[in-house]
Every structure is written in C-alpha cells, then in structure tokens.
C-alpha cells in the first residue's frame, strides 16, 4: 500500500465516517493541532531520562491519538448503525484524573510558585513549555470547533488538564536536572 492516495490533492480530506471536508475546516485544524502536540511531546521525550516520566508521556501520546481520532469524527458518526461505537477508545474522566494524580505527585516535590516563570529551565523543560503552548492552541481549536459542531466536553477538559500537567512537568524536570527557573517578577525589571 502506498502512503499517498492523491485524494487530498484538491484540499479536502475524509473524516472518520467518510464525510469529506476542507483541510481548512475547524475539525481538521483541531486534530492537526493535536497531532502537532503529540509530535512535540515526542521531541520532549528525546531529551528526558527519567523512566517514570517517559512512561507517563508515552501514555499521554497514546491518549492524544485517542483524542485526535475522536476530534476527526463528527458526533453523528460516533455510533455505527449496529449501535456500537465507531471508535475503540474514548477519553474519559479516568484519563483526566490520571493527569491530576501525576501533577499532584510532582507538585509535592516543587516549591510553590510566587511569580510567573519564564519558559525555559534547560532543553527538556523548554520543549515541554513549547508543548504546553501547543496544547493550549489545540484546546482553543476544539473550543472553536465546539461552537459550531458538538465536541464531547471530556476532550476539552483533557487538553485543559494536559496543559497544566506539561507546565508542572516542565518545572519538575528543571528541578531534577538542577536547572534554575527564571521568574517574571514585574518588581525586578
């Protein structure tokens, strides 16, 4: 099977369920942003040595494929004619709670924030901060999509929580790598 199909040469693509849409549609933009986020998490992983963190990030990448597949599926196509789900997996409160638990464990090892921090803190943390900003864009694009087409709220909630997780993880990685955080303190300009 060849990787190229030529079916998108005129600027359209097929969603799950077969509906053809413009590649500039809000739905395609949303799952494209999720795909970009997943790739940036992969870049971050290539600079991290902590095995527990790497396991978490691998699970998150798996979950992002789940989020992306649902973002690529119009709500009216989520169920097949036989009443079964078109998608083998969907994001639930379980995955959201998992992110919260991981964050809580990291935050127990960090100093409380008193100021905003500047994105940085060494190469791995910097990539995680970039992934966080891409996650926020992916979240905004799902919210925008939800204004015209229904999106399950768990998807938006997952991305919201994931951006928080990436922020806390960047701080944790800076700490274990002995990289200092730089603060945005308006009083020290």
MIVEX-348870 format. One record per atom (N, C-alpha, C, O, CB): x negated, y, z; residue in three letters. Coordinates in steps of 0.001 Angstrom, whole numbers, plus 500000, padded with zeros to 6 digits. Atoms other than C-alpha are relative to their C-alpha. Last residue first. Glycine has a CB too. Layout:
// MIVEX-348870
XYZala...
//
This chain:
// MIVEX-348870
500280499679501404unk487374544921535885unk498687500682499829unk498307501017498708unk501076500861499428unk501446500126500193unk487398543409539324unk499593500291498564unk498667499675498036unk499537498606500391unk500691499083499088unk490863544486540513unk498487499984499802unk497783500817500372unk500329499646501441unk499945498623500496unk492539542916537473unk499285501014500879unk498981502118500428unk501417500413499848unk499632499204498845unk491304539484538596unk500009501457499539unk498943502038499334unk499009499769501213unk499522498712500496unk491257537123535680unk500540500734501203unk501689500555501609unk501093499844498867unk498676499483499681unk489219534346537188unk500292501295499274unk499396502088498984unk500133500210501485unk500083498546500047unk486339532275535893unk501417500540500141unk502352500049499508unk499322500501498671unk498859499339500634unk486243528650536961unk499751501506500029unk499186502039500984unk501351499634500720unk499219498993499265unk482850527145537714unk501177500534499177unk501103500656497955unk499097501161500414unk499925498815500858unk481747523901536055unk500841501043500727unk501974500752501111unk500612499657498585unk500702498879499368unk480726521230538556unk499895501223499098unk498873501910499084unk498618499567500415unk501198499755500811unk481885518446536209unk499167501162500546unk498202501591499914unk500396500286498553unk500846501209499912unk484348517162538838unk498734500130499164unk497760499414499401unk500787498765499545unk500501500265498639unk485677520715539305unk499085498786500024unk497983498863500568unk501169499788500973unk501027498994499685unk485965521612535642unk499368499707501349unk498151499789501516unk500603501420499995unk501195500386500769unk487789518319535028unk498873500997500240unk497715500602500370unk500324499913498485unk500600501163499339unk490254519168537824unk498705499580499289unk497701499299499944unk501003498819500030unk500613499546498751unk490932522653536441unk499277498846500709unk498172499014501225unk501071500608500928unk501160499188500385unk491505521269532946unk499277500498501251unk498048500487501308unk500436501199499111unk501091500905500371unk493751518580534476unk498756500786499589unk497644500394499944unk500440499068498856unk500549500554498756unk495873521220536198unk498831499066499689unk497820499080500391unk501098499242500795unk500630498912499255unk496369523097532922unk499323499461501269unk498159499761501536unk501046501082500364unk501258499689500689unk496996519906530948unk499254501134500687unk498024501137500729unk500268500365498541unk500970501067499743unk499596518797533531unk498647500347499370unk497608500209500016unk500520498647499449unk500458499816498617unk501400522133533310unk498925498976500347unk497904499311500948unk501183499884500986unk500874498819500039unk501523521802529513unk499492500322501410unk498341500725501575unk500756501226499402unk501311500362500538unk502813518256529955unk499076501211499943unk497884501080500221unk500147499386498606unk500788500607498934unk505640519417532216unk498602499655499526unk497638499795500278unk500691498756500527unk500202498973498976unk507008521754529580unk499117499460501115unk498176500124501549unk501353500480500571unk501061499104500487unk506468519116526904unk499719501121500985unk498571501538501135unk500381500591498645unk501274500723500035unk508445516548528911unk498865500928499555unk497807500964500185unk500097498779499052unk500486500110498622unk511232519035529704unk498645499301500037unk497752499716500776unk501016499237500872unk500480498665499639unk511649519854526011unk499403499967501405unk498348500553501648unk501150501044499919unk501162499711500844unk511880516181525127unk499387501349500360unk498170501482500486unk500395499979498515unk501187500678499457unk514138515381528089unk498752500296499176unk497649500326499722unk500233498490500055unk500729499124499078unk516622518016526909unk498744499360500586unk497820500068500989unk500909500417501120unk499807500487498628unk517630515857523912unk499155500828500966unk497975501054500697unk499632498490500110unk501201500739499586unk517471518086520859unk500264499520501414unk500733500286502255unk498682500894499920unk500148500539498649unk520635519338519164unk498691499230500157unk498297498441499298unk501182499094500338unk499713501438500029unk520215521297515961unk499719499451501393unk498736499828502030unk499137499251498903unk499179500291501175unk520327525093515520unk500400498532499894unk501426498211499295unk499261500406498754unk499049498913500211unk519061526493518836unk500903499752498792unk501989500323498698unk499256501310499823unk498809500254499202unk517465523129519640unk501047501114499859unk502219500897500166unk499613499840501458unk499203501009500699unk514999523654516798unk501325499777500720unk502371499652500084unk499223498673499890unk499468499332501195unk513784526854518479unk500880499038499200unk501965499413498755unk498846500535499114unk498946499106499505unk513421525013521803unk500653500717498813unk501875500852498757unk499421501037501024unk498847500852499677unk511505522279519987unk501162500833500527unk502319500557500211unk499607498929501036unk499405500424501274unk509235524913518404unk501176499053500222unk502136499078499453unk498944499320499118unk499226498895500584unk508668526567521766unk500670499572498707unk501805499962498432unk499100501214499742unk498792499817499186unk507627523214523299unk500877501109499408unk502088500937499275unk499624500336501470unk499126501131500326unk505210522536520454unk501309500104500775unk502383499832500238unk499298498659500311unk499442499735501333unk503766526026520929unk500953498887499598unk502028499155499061unk498876500144498951unk499009498931499833unk503367525390524677unk500648500348498656unk501853500590498589unk499343501258500618unk498820500610499371unk501648522087523890unk501090501040500192unk502263500754499951unk499632499359501354unk499312500697501099unk499283523895521516unk501266499338500529unk502294499314499852unk499068498940499338unk499346498952500794unk498401526237524388unk500732499408498804unk501784499913498412unk498971501031499523unk498888499414499238unk497775523288526707unk500720501061499173unk501950501113499172unk499488500615501321unk498882500945500125unk495644521530524073unk501229500532500731unk502354500362500261unk499607498611500558unk499482499826501364unk493447524652523961unk501184499063499767unk502181499463499166unk498886499735498948unk499264498721500019unk493139524522527756unk500567500267498608unk501693500748498476unk499076501173500434unk498719500233499321unk492229520828527498unk500830501280500058unk502050501236499906unk499765499461501422unk499133500712500947unk489554521664524910unk501366499706500624unk502385499761499935unk499333498686499543unk499625499040501033unk488100524236527295unk500906499348498968unk501894499949498546unk498755500579499321unk498920499165499465unk488175521742530153unk500478501004498958unk501671501292498868unk499535500736501266unk498759500781499877unk486150519213528149unk501175500843500488unk502285500714499970unk499786498834500951unk499412500449501262unk483612521856526989unk501274499172500174unk502268499472499512unk498991499196499238unk500711501098500640unk482956523562530304unk500758499494498788unk501943499780498619unk499773498864500987unk500364500954498966unk485167525668532557unk499270498795499448unk499401497692499979unk501221499553500734unk501419500346500061unk487020527663529959unk499717498934501036unk500575498108501347unk499099501247500231unk500215501324500587unk490410529318529687unk498499499757499802unk497808500553499166unk500759499869498646unk500299499866501419unk490286532324532023unk499791498602499430unk499131497777500062unk498743500906499761unk501358500358500395unk491929531644535339unk499858500184498499unk500806500003497735unk499659498541500413unk500018500730501260unk494913533523536702unk498562499617499698unk497634500339500062unk500614500845498840unk499966499146501179unk494380534525540280unk500192499109498783unk500018497892498851unk498697500857499875unk499680498670499499unk494820533006543742unk500136500991498854unk500780502030498995unk498931500473500984unk500261498877500898unk494982529375542689unk500389501303500680unk501446501403501303unk500769499832498669unk498807499302500499unk494840526815545486unk499607501183499113unk498596501843499354unk500874500489501180unk499722498809499210unk491560524899545666unk501263500656499452unk501484500650498241unk498793500992499975unk500369498682500513unk491750521533543973unk500294501097501014unk501176500968501863unk500740500287498699unk501463499908500005unk491699517917545203unk499505501379499562unk498297501603499478unk499416498935499085unk500466500284498644unk495390517712546209unk498485500178500116unk497970500372501217unk500396498577500409unk499900498759499220unk496133519401542878unk499567499806501450unk499095500748502086unk501426500530499961unk501093499085500344unk494827516374541000unk500015501231500904unk498978501661501409unk500099500428498524unk501254500622499561unk497123513927542827unk498797500890499682unk497875500992500492unk499825498625499334unk500067499898498538unk500119516252542429unk498683499421500523unk498066499990501424unk501198499269500648unk500341498617499642unk499426516563538713unk499836500149501502unk498880500769501969unk501075500969499494unk501413499800500338unk499377512779538256unk499551501403500380unk498459501582500920unk499762499757498499unk500809500740499025unk502654512465540128unk498517500172499732unk497730500356500661unk500359498517499977unk499942499280498725unk504275515214538043unk499138499315501056unk498435499984501813unk501451500103500492unk500834498803500131unk503129513589534792unk499943500767501316unk498877501227501725unk500532500910498881unk501380500483500049unk504623510258535926unk499034501183499892unk498032501237500604unk499803499026498807unk500428500202498615unk507837512044536876unk498559499505500069unk497821499854500990unk500926499007500702unk500133498653499432unk508198513244533280unk499506499910501439unk498619500664501838unk501352500761499939unk501249499437500525unk507510509750531934unk499756501401500561unk498611501791500790unk500035500045498457unk501127500799499499unk510197508253534199unk498670500586499543unk497747500723500346unk500121498540499527unk500495499377498771unk512640511091533432unk498819499232500584unk498027499807501331unk501119500093501033unk499004499925498930unk512967509619529963unk499392500732501196unk498243501173501154unk500492498573500412unk500547499419498773unk511173509753526633unk501128500124501022unk502252500508500695unk499337501395499723unk499720498577499857unk512623507418524022unk499375500469501308unk499154499676502222unk501543500289499968unk500294499334498731unk511453504039522765unk500501501435499955unk500534502057498893unk498484499966500306unk500242501012498970unk512444501515520067unk499762500604501385unk499991499944502398unk498812499152499610unk501355499900499454unk514022504241517947unk499801498963501101unk500674498783501950unk499732501424500545unk500931500039501134unk517063503573515749unk498559499940500508unk497693499337499874unk500199501239499081unk500844498831500196unk519049502778518901unk499087499798498789unk498527498718498598unk499165500281501265unk501318500066499374unk521638500049518556unk499218501269499676unk499479501951498685unk499225498743499527unk499955499508498632unk525325500692517842unk498674499954500736unk498587500395501882unk500989499228500758unk499661501115499104unk525500498494514719unk500008500400501478unk500213499558502352unk499018498863499794unk498581500350500174unk525673501605512514unk500433498873500937unk501602498792501317unk500266499591498552unk499706500718501235unk522319502720513891unk501485499654499951unk502195499771500950unk499136498720499887unk499357501304499848unk522005505330516637unk500266499393498620unk500687500093497699unk501324500128500807unk500656500743498922unk519514508190516604unk500571498596500179unk499860497674500581unk500124500764501299unk500649501196500548unk520744509354513176unk499312499171501081unk498678498162500769unk498985500398498939unk498958500871500570unk523295511924514437unk499424498733499365unk500181497856498948unk500804500767498959unk499232500648498934unk520576513356516684unk501056499058499436unk501307497996500005unk500663501048500888unk498804499229499641unk518326514077513709unk500851499213500999unk500925497986500936unk500833500345498732unk498736500705500207unk515126512029513941unk501176500903500364unk501325501261501532unk500042498702500834unk499845500238501439unk511687513576513492unk501324499325499663unk501563498963498511unk498854499151499487unk499884498670500623unk511786515026517034unk500217499876498496unk500809500764497883unk498737500846500281unk498650499510499726unk512492511478518214unk500205501393499399unk501288501705498904unk500261500030501517unk499061500809500783unk509413510163516449unk501432500443500256unk502258500438499343unk499840498508500334unk500020499620501408unk507367513049517795unk500979499210499160unk501615499763498263unk498625499831499447unk499353498689500108unk508393512436521413unk500099500406498533unk501147500865498078unk499218501073500810unk498591500222499701unk507494508738521089unk500785501305499869unk501858501329499267unk500166499412501413unk499459500647501206unk504212509594519390unk501489499730500185unk502271499849499242unk499243498675499691unk499809498949501002unk503655512020522274unk500454499423498657unk501203500076497931unk498705500794499815unk498713499338499751unk504247509175524731unk500269501107498985unk501417501335498605unk500033500578501417unk498958500960500355unk501385507177523208unk501377500653500146unk502229500540499264unk499902498729500887unk500007500047501466unk499139510231523410unk501066499033499495unk501752499320498514unk498608499583499474unk499360498781500493unk500214510669527043unk500025500013498475unk501036500390497882unk499269501246500531unk498561500176499788unk499326507053527819unk500774501210499471unk501828501059498853unk500304499785501501unk499567500987500995unk495880507578526270unk501501499759500108unk502193499672499093unk499233498672500178unk499902499315501288unk495504510762528311unk500406499044498880unk501130499431497963unk498671500665499658unk498840499109499993unk496309508921531537unk500185500655498626unk501296500700498097unk499841501082501094unk498805500858500045unk493861506128530754unk501267500849499972unk502206500552499233unk500030499039501214unk499883500502501379unk491164508710529949unk501210499086499844unk501877499120498809unk498724499246499594unk499472498908500823unk491823510435533274unk500187499521498565unk501198499827497933unk499056501231500043unk498594499838499617unk491335507159535121unk500670501098499183unk501814500952498752unk500115500318501496unk499174501081500559unk488148506427533172unk501477500133500352unk502337499838499522unk499492498663500486unk499236500589498900unk486488509790533924unk501001498980499441unk501907499342498690unk500739501108500817unk500567501290499614unk484076510399531026unk500802499284501075unk500644498075501244unk498597500191500478unk499688500348498608unk485752513229529157unk499472498606500298unk499587497693499481unk501532500073500269unk500940499277499140unk484394514850525967unk500193499680501483unk499561500306502333unk500148501493499781unk501356500318500455unk485996512521523390unk498932500696500842unk497745500405500695unk499836500392498538unk500426501310499493unk489227512680525382unk498551499709499629unk497828499079500401unk500910498894499455unk500316499847498571unk489557516405524632unk499460498699500579unk498477498708501321unk501248500446500787unk501275499268499938unk489376515741520894unk499572500146501456unk498408499926501789unk500122501404499322unk501052500925500429unk492104513109521266unk498628500654500015unk497649500033500431unk500300499473498607unk500247500821498810unk494196515614523246unk498931498963499674unk498088498655500517unk501313499307500488unk500857499217499118unk493743517927520282unk499747499281501316unk498679499435501908unk500620501361500264unk501368499994500523unk495068515263517937unk499061500762500922unk497925500342501141unk499965500611498600unk500534501343499786unk498168514737520084unk498550499919499517unk497705499316500180unk500867498951499272unk500300500142498581unk498790518482520156unk499351498647500280unk498356498567501000unk501276500163500838unk501213499215499771unk498563518635516367unk499568499899501463unk498383499742501756unk500227501477499607unk501106500756500590unk501100515795516117unk498671500729500215unk497663500106500549unk500247499772498495unk500227501119499076unk503458517620518499unk498830499147499506unk498013498692500307unk501284499130500141unk500684499444498832unk503088520765516398unk499697498916501032unk498653498948501683unk500849501108500636unk501368499677500421unk503963518770513286unk499187500585501145unk498009500263501302unk500021500980498828unk500794501227499842unk506957517306515131unk498589500166499455unk497693499410499831unk500686498832499299unk500087500468498615unk508298520792515736unk499184498713500104unk498313498604500967unk501402499777500573unk500942499176499253unk507468522209512309unk499826499458501416unk498708499412501930unk500475501462500041unk501332500427500439unk509237519288510640unk498929500799500731unk497898500250501118unk499844500167498471unk500231501363499511unk512357519987512702unk498601499519499630unk497887498969500468unk501056499037499430unk500301499947498567unk512230523753512155unk499693498612500553unk498844498475501434unk501172500622500769unk498856500007499082unk512113523209508409unk499532500036501451unk498403499662501768unk500877498760499760unk500005498768499205unk509055524262506352unk501149500041501008unk501344501062501668unk500081501214499081unk501116500124499065unk508490520714505056unk499851501247500862unk499100501247501837unk498704499733499244unk501179499205500332unk511929521100503541unk498914499761501044unk499196499603502232unk500355501508499913unk500001498603499575unk514341518296504339unk498730500686499507unk497758500038499119unk500115500108501541unk501124499246500557unk515282514845503077unk500163501464500385unk501246502038500276unk499918499837498445unk499663498651500436unk517565512735505289unk498744500710499498unk497703500670500152unk500655500800501152unk499973499786501439unk516409509108505367unk500335501390499509unk500151501666498324unk500936499097499428unk498604500067500406unk517261508038508920unk500195500350498540unk501285500174497996unk500827500914500851unk499476501315499638unk513919509117510285unk501484499990499684unk502197500927500046unk499738499669501511unk499924500214498559unk513169512305508384unk500363498548500257unk500754497821499344unk501033500957500661unk498867500762499468unk512093512397504759unk499885499890501512unk498815499604502050unk500070498592499361unk500386501241499337unk509841515110503374unk501254499320500519unk502316499935500613unk498989500264501156unk498990500638499154unk510177518052501011unk499435498717500602unk498480498133500089unk501287499698499191unk499766499292498743unk507665520489499564unk501108499443500860unk501607500128501753unk500297501398499717unk499179498809500256unk507738519412495914unk500405500693501304unk501336501498501325unk501255499619499200unk500691499046500867unk504842516974496224unk500787501278499728unk500208502286499321unk499677499345498704unk500000498682499369unk506421515251499197unk499387501089499146unk499166502205499616unk499275499936501292unk498611499577499781unk507440512065497372unk500084501381500647unk501149501998500647unk500727498980500871unk499628498920500927unk503915511692495953unk501428500498500211unk501888501376499480unk499841499526498570unk498754500446500626unk503563508439497918unk500478500961498924unk501290500596498073unk501079499835501049unk499244498906500612unk500003508706499146unk501209499444499255unk501147498410498590unk499103500819499039unk499623499022498978unk498629506205501631unk500814501134499394unk501618501757500088unk498754500561500693unk500769498762500063unk498640503410499066unk500516500978501044unk501698500974501388unk500073500622498590unk499164498823500000unk500000500000500000unk499115501245500000unk498178501345500792unk500953499995501213unk
//
